[in-house]
């Protein structure tokens, strides 16, 4: 049975209705973040964890540019819905569902949406959209960088770094250069670490 509920929340707030429900819920909410007005809606959301929902048939409208993204699946964290800022060492891993950040160093925010849990150990994976000519364009190579990795990549200009664990005790750090919307691996560093390390 589909339970139709509307969970009311602000970007920095929490849900006004119970955040965990058995069965499906409909979700329709608007967010404002540094000038970006977003409307997230789905008719089939299911609780994966408390306050974390997997939503099918999702529509995300970016109102300032009048663009609508249709996604088979998107995830929404009721406590950490939207982040607008840099993807640097201060970024909190695995929390935010929608991220606005400059990925390619052109001074304009791009868009990141959690669409799965294909990261390392079931962590989040994302669709990456670069802002081009007034709209967000899906970038497959960048999106692939979020699969099997320990966290979302970090950005410094047009340089991206991301980590990936291999087995119990090997940690690999990959450095990519982004040019003309394509990514090129420029360096790989391997570190053997203790199994108790945060990296492994």
MDTraj code that builds the backbone (N, CA, C; nanometers):
import mdtraj as md
import numpy as np

residues = "UNK UNK UNK UNK UNK UNK UNK UNK UNK UNK UNK UNK UNK UNK UNK UNK UNK UNK UNK UNK UNK UNK UNK UNK UNK UNK UNK UNK UNK UNK UNK UNK UNK UNK UNK UNK UNK UNK UNK UNK UNK UNK UNK UNK UNK UNK UNK UNK UNK UNK UNK UNK UNK UNK UNK UNK UNK UNK UNK UNK UNK UNK UNK UNK UNK UNK UNK UNK UNK UNK UNK UNK UNK UNK UNK UNK UNK UNK UNK UNK UNK UNK UNK UNK UNK UNK UNK UNK UNK UNK UNK UNK UNK UNK UNK UNK UNK UNK UNK UNK UNK UNK UNK UNK UNK UNK UNK UNK UNK UNK UNK UNK UNK UNK UNK UNK UNK UNK UNK UNK UNK UNK UNK UNK UNK UNK UNK UNK UNK UNK UNK UNK UNK UNK UNK UNK UNK UNK UNK UNK UNK UNK UNK UNK UNK UNK UNK UNK UNK UNK UNK UNK UNK UNK UNK UNK UNK UNK UNK UNK UNK UNK UNK UNK UNK UNK UNK UNK UNK UNK UNK UNK UNK UNK UNK UNK UNK UNK UNK UNK UNK UNK UNK UNK UNK UNK UNK UNK UNK UNK UNK UNK UNK UNK UNK UNK UNK UNK UNK UNK".split()
xyz = np.array([
    [0.0841, -0.1181, 0.0000],
    [0.0000, 0.0000, 0.0000],
    [0.0877, 0.1233, 0.0000],
    [0.0520, 0.2155, -0.0830],
    [0.1280, 0.3391, -0.0889],
    [0.0721, 0.4364, 0.0136],
    [0.1557, 0.4831, 0.1011],
    [0.1169, 0.5803, 0.2015],
    [0.1567, 0.7177, 0.1510],
    [0.0613, 0.7999, 0.1204],
    [0.0907, 0.9307, 0.0640],
    [0.1129, 1.0305, 0.1770],
    [0.2361, 1.0736, 0.1896],
    [0.2728, 1.1706, 0.2918],
    [0.3633, 1.2747, 0.2288],
    [0.3619, 1.3903, 0.2833],
    [0.4539, 1.4939, 0.2395],
    [0.5436, 1.5285, 0.3564],
    [0.6720, 1.5049, 0.3404],
    [0.7682, 1.5310, 0.4456],
    [0.8205, 1.6726, 0.4289],
    [0.7961, 1.7558, 0.5268],
    [0.8320, 1.8958, 0.5184],
    [0.9650, 1.9186, 0.5861],
    [1.0608, 1.9740, 0.5139],
    [1.1907, 2.0005, 0.5706],
    [1.2560, 2.1184, 0.5031],
    [1.3514, 2.1771, 0.5715],
    [1.4345, 2.2831, 0.5161],
    [1.5718, 2.2272, 0.4905],
    [1.6522, 2.3003, 0.4152],
    [1.7857, 2.2517, 0.3834],
    [1.8650, 2.2235, 0.5093],
    [1.8548, 2.3084, 0.6071],
    [1.9311, 2.2908, 0.7301],
    [1.8472, 2.2338, 0.8426],
    [1.7240, 2.1922, 0.8132],
    [1.6352, 2.1448, 0.9180],
    [1.6123, 1.9964, 0.9115],
    [1.5094, 1.9503, 0.9803],
    [1.4757, 1.8092, 0.9816],
    [1.3297, 1.7921, 0.9453],
    [1.2890, 1.6695, 0.9190],
    [1.1527, 1.6417, 0.8781],
    [1.0536, 1.6749, 0.9881],
    [0.9365, 1.7292, 0.9502],
    [0.8326, 1.7625, 1.0457],
    [0.7433, 1.6427, 1.0742],
    [0.7430, 1.5451, 0.9852],
    [0.6674, 1.4225, 1.0057],
    [0.7647, 1.3102, 1.0363],
    [0.7172, 1.1978, 1.0905],
    [0.8083, 1.0864, 1.1198],
    [0.8911, 1.0497, 0.9983],
    [1.0206, 1.0354, 1.0186],
    [1.1131, 1.0173, 0.9069],
    [1.1215, 0.8735, 0.8606],
    [1.0640, 0.7797, 0.9347],
    [1.0735, 0.6396, 0.8966],
    [0.9332, 0.5836, 0.8814],
    [0.9076, 0.5180, 0.7705],
    [0.7752, 0.4637, 0.7443],
    [0.7873, 0.3336, 0.6669],
    [0.7045, 0.2376, 0.7003],
    [0.6999, 0.1133, 0.6246],
    [0.6120, 0.1346, 0.5026],
    [0.6532, 0.0826, 0.3893],
    [0.5800, 0.1041, 0.2665],
    [0.6320, 0.2259, 0.1929],
    [0.5614, 0.2653, 0.0883],
    [0.6044, 0.3763, 0.0043],
    [0.5417, 0.5074, 0.0497],
    [0.6119, 0.6156, 0.0217],
    [0.5568, 0.7478, 0.0454],
    [0.5767, 0.8308, -0.0799],
    [0.4911, 0.9301, -0.0979],
    [0.5131, 1.0317, -0.1998],
    [0.5886, 1.1462, -0.1354],
    [0.6818, 1.2017, -0.2103],
    [0.7667, 1.3077, -0.1550],
    [0.7691, 1.4235, -0.2525],
    [0.7410, 1.5421, -0.2031],
    [0.7378, 1.6604, -0.2883],
    [0.7823, 1.7792, -0.2039],
    [0.9021, 1.8294, -0.2302],
    [0.9548, 1.9367, -0.1460],
    [1.0435, 2.0298, -0.2269],
    [1.0435, 2.1549, -0.1875],
    [1.1269, 2.2562, -0.2511],
    [1.2401, 2.2968, -0.1583],
    [1.3525, 2.3320, -0.2181],
    [1.4702, 2.3750, -0.1436],
    [1.5251, 2.5024, -0.2069],
    [1.5842, 2.5859, -0.1243],
    [1.6562, 2.7033, -0.1721],
    [1.7968, 2.6998, -0.1148],
    [1.8948, 2.7151, -0.2030],
    [2.0337, 2.7101, -0.1585],
    [2.1177, 2.8055, -0.2422],
    [2.1532, 2.9195, -0.1847],
    [2.2384, 3.0176, -0.2530],
    [2.1883, 3.0525, -0.3929],
    [2.0614, 3.0832, -0.4026],
    [2.0046, 3.1259, -0.5295],
    [1.9542, 3.0148, -0.6190],
    [1.9756, 2.8891, -0.5808],
    [1.9263, 2.7767, -0.6601],
    [1.7985, 2.7224, -0.5969],
    [1.6869, 2.7375, -0.6669],
    [1.5593, 2.6838, -0.6215],
    [1.5379, 2.5474, -0.6854],
    [1.5150, 2.4474, -0.6025],
    [1.5039, 2.3095, -0.6495],
    [1.3722, 2.2510, -0.6011],
    [1.3082, 2.1726, -0.6852],
    [1.1890, 2.0988, -0.6437],
    [1.2137, 1.9504, -0.6686],
    [1.2087, 1.8717, -0.5624],
    [1.2338, 1.7270, -0.5668],
    [1.1003, 1.6571, -0.5456],
    [1.0613, 1.5712, -0.6398],
    [0.9334, 1.5014, -0.6251],
    [0.9437, 1.3584, -0.6764],
    [0.8734, 1.2696, -0.6059],
    [0.8688, 1.1282, -0.6427],
    [0.7410, 1.0686, -0.5864],
    [0.6835, 0.9736, -0.6580],
    [0.5622, 0.9075, -0.6089],
    [0.5908, 0.7710, -0.5473],
    [0.7198, 0.7374, -0.5323],
    [0.7532, 0.6040, -0.4813],
    [0.8856, 0.6076, -0.4059],
    [0.8812, 0.6539, -0.2833],
    [0.9998, 0.6565, -0.1981],
    [0.9886, 0.5496, -0.0905],
    [1.0993, 0.4837, -0.0654],
    [1.1027, 0.3763, 0.0325],
    [1.2180, 0.4000, 0.1293],
    [1.1926, 0.3814, 0.2584],
    [1.2952, 0.4052, 0.3596],
    [1.4023, 0.2978, 0.3525],
    [1.5259, 0.3404, 0.3267],
    [1.6404, 0.2496, 0.3292],
    [1.6981, 0.2443, 0.4699],
    [1.7146, 0.3592, 0.5292],
    [1.7508, 0.3760, 0.6698],
    [1.6641, 0.4884, 0.7245],
    [1.6689, 0.5081, 0.8540],
    [1.5950, 0.6192, 0.9105],
    [1.6459, 0.7497, 0.8501],
    [1.5546, 0.8253, 0.7919],
    [1.5809, 0.9554, 0.7297],
    [1.6570, 0.9465, 0.5972],
    [1.6751, 0.8259, 0.5437],
    [1.7371, 0.8093, 0.4122],
    [1.6426, 0.7303, 0.3236],
    [1.5987, 0.7922, 0.2136],
    [1.4984, 0.7321, 0.1265],
    [1.5521, 0.7098, -0.0148],
    [1.5154, 0.5954, -0.0700],
    [1.5389, 0.5654, -0.2111],
    [1.4101, 0.5966, -0.2860],
    [1.4179, 0.6836, -0.3853],
    [1.2986, 0.7312, -0.4547],
    [1.3033, 0.6947, -0.6029],
    [1.1985, 0.6294, -0.6494],
    [1.1863, 0.5934, -0.7904],
    [1.1064, 0.7014, -0.8641],
    [1.1207, 0.7005, -0.9964],
    [1.0452, 0.7935, -1.0812],
    [1.0569, 0.9368, -1.0286],
    [1.1789, 0.9808, -1.0133],
    [1.2049, 1.1097, -0.9501],
    [1.2156, 1.2223, -1.0529],
    [1.1582, 1.3346, -1.0159],
    [1.1691, 1.4561, -1.0961],
    [1.2387, 1.5628, -1.0124],
    [1.3455, 1.6205, -1.0668],
    [1.4157, 1.7289, -0.9990],
    [1.4130, 1.8510, -1.0907],
    [1.3422, 1.9533, -1.0462],
    [1.3300, 2.0760, -1.1240],
    [1.4257, 2.1809, -1.0693],
    [1.5089, 2.2365, -1.1561],
    [1.5954, 2.3478, -1.1199],
    [1.5281, 2.4729, -1.1748],
    [1.4600, 2.5442, -1.0870],
    [1.3687, 2.6495, -1.1298],
    [1.4362, 2.7687, -1.1968],
    [1.5529, 2.8175, -1.1498],
    [1.6111, 2.9362, -1.2142],
    [1.6407, 2.9177, -1.3630],
    [1.6740, 2.7952, -1.4035],
    [1.7067, 2.7725, -1.5447],
    [1.5972, 2.6925, -1.6158],
    [1.4872, 2.6672, -1.5446],
    [1.3711, 2.5982, -1.6012],
    [1.4092, 2.4640, -1.6642],
    [1.4893, 2.3869, -1.5905],
    [1.5307, 2.2546, -1.6369],
    [1.4760, 2.1484, -1.5429],
    [1.4270, 2.0388, -1.6004],
    [1.3763, 1.9269, -1.5215],
    [1.4553, 1.8019, -1.5552],
    [1.5090, 1.7371, -1.4532],
    [1.5805, 1.6109, -1.4699],
    [1.4894, 1.4974, -1.4272],
    [1.4744, 1.3976, -1.5131],
    [1.3948, 1.2795, -1.4824],
    [1.4898, 1.1641, -1.4512],
    [1.4794, 1.1090, -1.3313],
    [1.5701, 1.0042, -1.2870],
    [1.4919, 0.8803, -1.2469],
    [1.5431, 0.7641, -1.2891],
    [1.4809, 0.6387, -1.2465],
    [1.4884, 0.6238, -1.0956],
    [1.6037, 0.6590, -1.0389],
    [1.6235, 0.6497, -0.8945],
    [1.7054, 0.7682, -0.8461],
    [1.6642, 0.8243, -0.7344],
    [1.7434, 0.9262, -0.6648],
    [1.7243, 0.9038, -0.5154],
    [1.8222, 0.9476, -0.4388],
    [1.8184, 0.9293, -0.2936],
    [1.8047, 1.0643, -0.2262],
    [1.7327, 1.0657, -0.1130],
    [1.7166, 1.1889, -0.0377],
    [1.7420, 1.1620, 0.1104],
    [1.8323, 1.2396, 0.1672],
    [1.8618, 1.2331, 0.3100],
    [1.7875, 1.3487, 0.3765],
    [1.6980, 1.3171, 0.4662],
    [1.6124, 1.4202, 0.5236],
    [1.6891, 1.5218, 0.6072],
    [1.8007, 1.4820, 0.6617],
    [1.8814, 1.5743, 0.7419],
    [1.9835, 1.6511, 0.6589],
    [2.0247, 1.5926, 0.5466],
    [2.1303, 1.6529, 0.4641],
    [2.0875, 1.6481, 0.3173],
    [1.9899, 1.7300, 0.2827],
    [1.9345, 1.7242, 0.1478],
    [2.0243, 1.7917, 0.0449],
    [2.0668, 1.9149, 0.0730],
    [2.1379, 1.9941, -0.0275],
    [2.2635, 2.0564, 0.0329],
    [2.3713, 2.0524, -0.0459],
    [2.4970, 2.1187, -0.0086],
    [2.5382, 2.2100, -0.1222],
    [2.5815, 2.3290, -0.0890],
    [2.6282, 2.4244, -0.1887],
    [2.7621, 2.4787, -0.1418],
    [2.8702, 2.4340, -0.2045],
    [3.0023, 2.4771, -0.1603],
    [3.1125, 2.3959, -0.2249],
    [3.2314, 2.4070, -0.1709],
    [3.3481, 2.3416, -0.2282],
    [3.3545, 2.1937, -0.1905],
    [3.4094, 2.1149, -0.2816],
    [3.4389, 1.9741, -0.2529],
    [3.5861, 1.9649, -0.2130],
    [3.6141, 2.0132, -0.0939],
    [3.7508, 2.0097, -0.0434],
    [3.7577, 1.9157, 0.0765],
    [3.8654, 1.9219, 0.1510],
    [3.8842, 1.8298, 0.2628],
    [3.7834, 1.8514, 0.3750],
    [3.7143, 1.9642, 0.3737],
    [3.6156, 1.9919, 0.4777],
    [3.4778, 1.9358, 0.4441],
    [3.4611, 1.8887, 0.3207],
    [3.3315, 1.8337, 0.2807],
    [3.3022, 1.7061, 0.3584],
    [3.1805, 1.6935, 0.4089],
    [3.1407, 1.5772, 0.4890],
    [3.0983, 1.4634, 0.3964],
    [3.1726, 1.3542, 0.3980],
    [3.1468, 1.2412, 0.3087],
    [3.0110, 1.1766, 0.3341],
    [2.9506, 1.1305, 0.2251],
    [2.8359, 1.0394, 0.2291],
    [2.7113, 1.0980, 0.2934],
    [2.7026, 1.2295, 0.3040],
    [2.5865, 1.2872, 0.3713],
    [2.4840, 1.3452, 0.2752],
    [2.5295, 1.4271, 0.1821],
    [2.4361, 1.5097, 0.1061],
    [2.3836, 1.4387, -0.0185],
    [2.2545, 1.4625, -0.0462],
    [2.1896, 1.3989, -0.1605],
    [2.2074, 1.4785, -0.2890],
    [2.2051, 1.6100, -0.2772],
    [2.2196, 1.6993, -0.3921],
    [2.3306, 1.7985, -0.3609],
    [2.4255, 1.8110, -0.4526],
    [2.5420, 1.8968, -0.4298],
    [2.5572, 1.9939, -0.5470],
    [2.5725, 2.1212, -0.5152],
    [2.6106, 2.2216, -0.6142],
    [2.7535, 2.2634, -0.5845],
    [2.8434, 2.2411, -0.6800],
    [2.9843, 2.2741, -0.6599],
    [3.0526, 2.2865, -0.7956],
    [3.1520, 2.3722, -0.8029],
    [3.2294, 2.3882, -0.9266],
    [3.3277, 2.2719, -0.9391],
    [3.3040, 2.1846, -1.0365],
    [3.3872, 2.0660, -1.0540],
    [3.5003, 2.0896, -1.1534],
    [3.4740, 2.1676, -1.2572],
    [3.5715, 2.1809, -1.3658],
    [3.6491, 2.3119, -1.3642],
    [3.6376, 2.3892, -1.2571],
    [3.7199, 2.5079, -1.2422],
    [3.6833, 2.6251, -1.3304],
    [3.5581, 2.6291, -1.3798],
    [3.5178, 2.7410, -1.4654],
    [3.4464, 2.8512, -1.3878],
    [3.4371, 2.8351, -1.2555],
    [3.3737, 2.9366, -1.1726],
    [3.2235, 2.9261, -1.1622],
    [3.1636, 2.8240, -1.2235],
    [3.0187, 2.8046, -1.2212],
    [2.9882, 2.6710, -1.1544],
    [2.8879, 2.6700, -1.0672],
    [2.8539, 2.5465, -0.9983],
    [2.7965, 2.4419, -1.0927],
    [2.8407, 2.3201, -1.0744],
    [2.7860, 2.2044, -1.1436],
    [2.6938, 2.1303, -1.0469],
    [2.6383, 2.0183, -1.0888],
    [2.5355, 1.9500, -1.0106],
    [2.5703, 1.8032, -0.9898],
    [2.5518, 1.7573, -0.8663],
    [2.5766, 1.6182, -0.8295],
    [2.4523, 1.5653, -0.7587],
    [2.4014, 1.4502, -0.8025],
    [2.2819, 1.3911, -0.7423],
    [2.3104, 1.2460, -0.7069],
    [2.2806, 1.2073, -0.5836],
    [2.2981, 1.0670, -0.5474],
    [2.1899, 0.9835, -0.6147],
    [2.2338, 0.8848, -0.6927],
    [2.1406, 0.8000, -0.7665],
    [2.1560, 0.6519, -0.7329],
    [2.2505, 0.6177, -0.6471],
    [2.2697, 0.4768, -0.6137],
    [2.3571, 0.4591, -0.4920],
    [2.3890, 0.3329, -0.4661],
    [2.4804, 0.2981, -0.3571],
    [2.5841, 0.2003, -0.4110],
    [2.6552, 0.2459, -0.5149],
    [2.7567, 0.1645, -0.5803],
    [2.8980, 0.2066, -0.5427],
    [2.9102, 0.2903, -0.4404],
    [3.0420, 0.3245, -0.3895],
    [3.0995, 0.2080, -0.3119],
    [3.2213, 0.2231, -0.2619],
    [3.2841, 0.1162, -0.1843],
    [3.1997, 0.0833, -0.0618],
    [3.1857, -0.0448, -0.0346],
    [3.1121, -0.0931, 0.0826],
    [2.9678, -0.0430, 0.0858],
    [2.9069, -0.0293, -0.0307],
    [2.7684, 0.0160, -0.0375],
    [2.7510, 0.1644, -0.0156],
    [2.8576, 0.2404, -0.0328],
    [2.8494, 0.3858, -0.0186],
    [2.7777, 0.4491, -0.1368],
    [2.7493, 0.5788, -0.1275],
    [2.6727, 0.6444, -0.2333],
    [2.7485, 0.6575, -0.3652],
    [2.6741, 0.6541, -0.4738],
    [2.7262, 0.6850, -0.6073],
    [2.6361, 0.7925, -0.6672],
    [2.6865, 0.8610, -0.7687],
    [2.6213, 0.9844, -0.8114],
    [2.6147, 0.9988, -0.9632],
    [2.5170, 1.0768, -1.0071],
    [2.5161, 1.1320, -1.1420],
    [2.5789, 1.2707, -1.1356],
    [2.6701, 1.2982, -1.2282],
    [2.7379, 1.4271, -1.2330],
    [2.6903, 1.5034, -1.3564],
    [2.6545, 1.6292, -1.3363],
    [2.6084, 1.7150, -1.4451],
    [2.6933, 1.8422, -1.4475],
    [2.7534, 1.8710, -1.5620],
    [2.8294, 1.9945, -1.5786],
    [2.7401, 2.1024, -1.6391],
    [2.7571, 2.2239, -1.5924],
    [2.6752, 2.3348, -1.6418],
    [2.7316, 2.3848, -1.7743],
    [2.6486, 2.3763, -1.8769],
    [2.6901, 2.4158, -2.0111],
    [2.5752, 2.4878, -2.0822],
    [2.6014, 2.6099, -2.1273],
    [2.5067, 2.6845, -2.2101],
    [2.3672, 2.6901, -2.1482],
    [2.3639, 2.7207, -2.0199],
    [2.2361, 2.7442, -1.9542],
    [2.1648, 2.6227, -1.9001],
    [2.2294, 2.5053, -1.9030],
    [2.1651, 2.3877, -1.8448],
    [2.2702, 2.2878, -1.7977],
    [2.2251, 2.1912, -1.7185],
    [2.3136, 2.0882, -1.6656],
    [2.3143, 1.9673, -1.7590],
    [2.4353, 1.9273, -1.8008],
    [2.4533, 1.8176, -1.8957],
    [2.5185, 1.6997, -1.8238],
    [2.4576, 1.5820, -1.8363],
    [2.5107, 1.4615, -1.7719],
    [2.6492, 1.4279, -1.8257],
    [2.7414, 1.3961, -1.7348],
    [2.8776, 1.3590, -1.7730],
    [2.9060, 1.2175, -1.7237],
    [2.9101, 1.1242, -1.8156],
    [2.9288, 0.9840, -1.7788],
    [3.0670, 0.9553, -1.7191],
    [3.1777, 1.0034, -1.7795],
    [3.3094, 0.9735, -1.7206],
    [3.3217, 1.0191, -1.5754],
    [3.2716, 1.1374, -1.5438],
    [3.2767, 1.1847, -1.4060],
    [3.1879, 1.1010, -1.3154],
    [3.0716, 1.0639, -1.3649],
    [2.9808, 0.9806, -1.2854],
    [3.0440, 0.8456, -1.2541],
    [3.1192, 0.7906, -1.3484],
    [3.1845, 0.6621, -1.3274],
    [3.2892, 0.6696, -1.2164],
    [3.3447, 0.7885, -1.1922],
    [3.4451, 0.8041, -1.0870],
    [3.3858, 0.7873, -0.9476],
    [3.2542, 0.7859, -0.9361],
    [3.1912, 0.7707, -0.8048],
    [3.1540, 0.6255, -0.7752],
    [3.1812, 0.5350, -0.8683],
    [3.1465, 0.3936, -0.8503],
    [3.2678, 0.3171, -0.7976],
    [3.2488, 0.2473, -0.6866],
    [3.3551, 0.1654, -0.6290],
    [3.4577, 0.2425, -0.5494],
    [3.4386, 0.3727, -0.5332],
    [3.5352, 0.4553, -0.4607],
    [3.4901, 0.4787, -0.3170],
    [3.5857, 0.5211, -0.2343],
    [3.5573, 0.5352, -0.0915],
    [3.4695, 0.6543, -0.0591],
    [3.4707, 0.7548, -0.1457],
    [3.3922, 0.8754, -0.1203],
    [3.3827, 0.9562, -0.2486],
    [3.3068, 1.0642, -0.2428],
    [3.3018, 1.1559, -0.3556],
    [3.4383, 1.2218, -0.3740],
    [3.4770, 1.2430, -0.4998],
    [3.6088, 1.3008, -0.5273],
    [3.6216, 1.4412, -0.4680],
    [3.7470, 1.4812, -0.4481],
    [3.7774, 1.6166, -0.4044],
    [3.8258, 1.6974, -0.5246],
    [3.8011, 1.8274, -0.5209],
    [3.8258, 1.9127, -0.6372],
    [3.9189, 2.0273, -0.6003],
    [4.0197, 2.0484, -0.6859],
    [4.1090, 2.1639, -0.6738],
    [4.1321, 2.2181, -0.8146],
    [4.0565, 2.3209, -0.8506],
    [4.0608, 2.3687, -0.9884],
    [3.9986, 2.2656, -1.0803],
    [4.0764, 2.2173, -1.1777],
    [4.0282, 2.1096, -1.2646],
    [4.0970, 1.9764, -1.2327],
    [4.1503, 1.9650, -1.1113],
    [4.2147, 1.8422, -1.0659],
    [4.1240, 1.7720, -0.9650],
    [4.0976, 1.6449, -0.9896],
    [4.0118, 1.5651, -0.9026],
    [4.0941, 1.4544, -0.8388],
    [4.0718, 1.4298, -0.7113],
    [4.1376, 1.3182, -0.6429],
    [4.0321, 1.2331, -0.5754],
    [4.0536, 1.1018, -0.5788],
    [3.9588, 1.0094, -0.5176],
    [4.0340, 0.8868, -0.4684],
    [3.9863, 0.8264, -0.3620],
    [4.0511, 0.7095, -0.3046],
    [3.9705, 0.5831, -0.3242],
    [4.0420, 0.4718, -0.3289],
    [3.9772, 0.3426, -0.3477],
    [4.0565, 0.2359, -0.2738],
    [3.9869, 0.1567, -0.1935],
    [4.0510, 0.0508, -0.1171],
    [4.0497, -0.0793, -0.1957],
    [4.1621, -0.1512, -0.1917],
    [4.1722, -0.2815, -0.2560],
    [4.2064, -0.3847, -0.1493],
    [4.1128, -0.4754, -0.1244],
    [4.1362, -0.5756, -0.0208],
    [4.1389, -0.5128, 0.1171],
    [4.2089, -0.5786, 0.2079],
    [4.2102, -0.5307, 0.3466],
    [4.3102, -0.4197, 0.3708],
    [4.4173, -0.4151, 0.2907],
    [4.5309, -0.3339, 0.3357],
    [4.5947, -0.2474, 0.2284],
    [4.5281, -0.2287, 0.1161],
    [4.5861, -0.1454, 0.0108],
    [4.4926, -0.0299, -0.0210],
    [4.5486, 0.0890, -0.0163],
    [4.4716, 0.2095, -0.0456],
    [4.5327, 0.2783, -0.1675],
    [4.4491, 0.3055, -0.2670],
    [4.4940, 0.3704, -0.3899],
    [4.4331, 0.5100, -0.4005],
    [4.5177, 0.6065, -0.4286],
    [4.4727, 0.7434, -0.4505],
    [4.4929, 0.7779, -0.5976],
    [4.3842, 0.8149, -0.6636],
    [4.3877, 0.8467, -0.8057],
    [4.3722, 0.9979, -0.8247],
    [4.4546, 1.0540, -0.9109],
    [4.4456, 1.1958, -0.9445],
    [4.4112, 1.2087, -1.0924],
    [4.3053, 1.2827, -1.1213],
    [4.2587, 1.3010, -1.2579],
    [4.2625, 1.4491, -1.2946],
    [4.2816, 1.4741, -1.4227],
    [4.2709, 1.6097, -1.4758],
    [4.1489, 1.6157, -1.5659],
    [4.0676, 1.7166, -1.5449],
    [3.9467, 1.7339, -1.6241],
    [3.9711, 1.8403, -1.7304],
    [3.9506, 1.8010, -1.8568],
    [3.9722, 1.8933, -1.9686],
    [3.8690, 1.8647, -2.0760],
    [3.7981, 1.9693, -2.1167],
    [3.6937, 1.9545, -2.2191],
    [3.5946, 1.8445, -2.1821],
    [3.5553, 1.8418, -2.0567],
    [3.4552, 1.7492, -2.0030],
    [3.5010, 1.6035, -2.0013],
    [3.6285, 1.5788, -2.0293],
    [3.6837, 1.4431, -2.0239],
    [3.7835, 1.4344, -1.9090],
    [3.7939, 1.3154, -1.8503],
    [3.8864, 1.2965, -1.7387],
    [4.0053, 1.2116, -1.7840],
    [4.1234, 1.2507, -1.7375],
    [4.2455, 1.1779, -1.7700],
    [4.3213, 1.1478, -1.6415],
    [4.3556, 1.0202, -1.6220],
    [4.4331, 0.9810, -1.5048],
    [4.5760, 1.0319, -1.5203],
    [4.6226, 1.1096, -1.4226],
    [4.7584, 1.1641, -1.4297],
    [4.8499, 1.1049, -1.3227],
    [4.7930, 1.0458, -1.2188],
    [4.8781, 0.9870, -1.1157],
    [4.7995, 0.8854, -1.0324],
    [4.8685, 0.7771, -0.9967],
    [4.8126, 0.6778, -0.9051],
    [4.9149, 0.6507, -0.7960],
    [4.8721, 0.6635, -0.6722],
    [4.9587, 0.6381, -0.5576],
    [4.9006, 0.5231, -0.4762],
    [4.9867, 0.4292, -0.4385],
    [4.9424, 0.3125, -0.3624],
    [5.0081, 0.3124, -0.2256],
    [4.9275, 0.2859, -0.1255],
    [4.9756, 0.2845, 0.0123],
    [4.9263, 0.1570, 0.0801],
    [5.0177, 0.0861, 0.1453],
    [4.9794, -0.0300, 0.2260],
    [4.9561, 0.0194, 0.3674],
    [4.8394, -0.0104, 0.4206],
    [4.8043, 0.0439, 0.5509],
    [4.7483, -0.0649, 0.6416],
    [4.7420, -0.0338, 0.7680],
    [4.6872, -0.1263, 0.8661],
    [4.5369, -0.1404, 0.8445],
    [4.4850, -0.2589, 0.8721],
    [4.3426, -0.2823, 0.8520],
    [4.2564, -0.1929, 0.9395],
    [4.3140, -0.1413, 1.0485],
    [4.2388, -0.0542, 1.1390],
    [4.2382, 0.0911, 1.0936],
    [4.3153, 0.1225, 0.9878],
    [4.3236, 0.2596, 0.9390],
    [4.1904, 0.3032, 0.8794],
    [4.1603, 0.4334, 0.8882],
    [4.0380, 0.4861, 0.8290],
    [4.0373, 0.4684, 0.6778],
    [4.1547, 0.4709, 0.6157],
    [4.1621, 0.4554, 0.4707],
    [4.1244, 0.3148, 0.4279],
    [4.1620, 0.2155, 0.5087],
    [4.1361, 0.0761, 0.4726],
    [4.0156, 0.0212, 0.5470],
])
top = md.Topology()
chain = top.add_chain()
for i, resn in enumerate(residues, 1):
    res = top.add_residue(resn, chain, resSeq=i)
    for name in ("N", "CA", "C"):
        top.add_atom(name, md.element.get_by_symbol(name[0]), res)
traj = md.Trajectory(xyz[None], top)
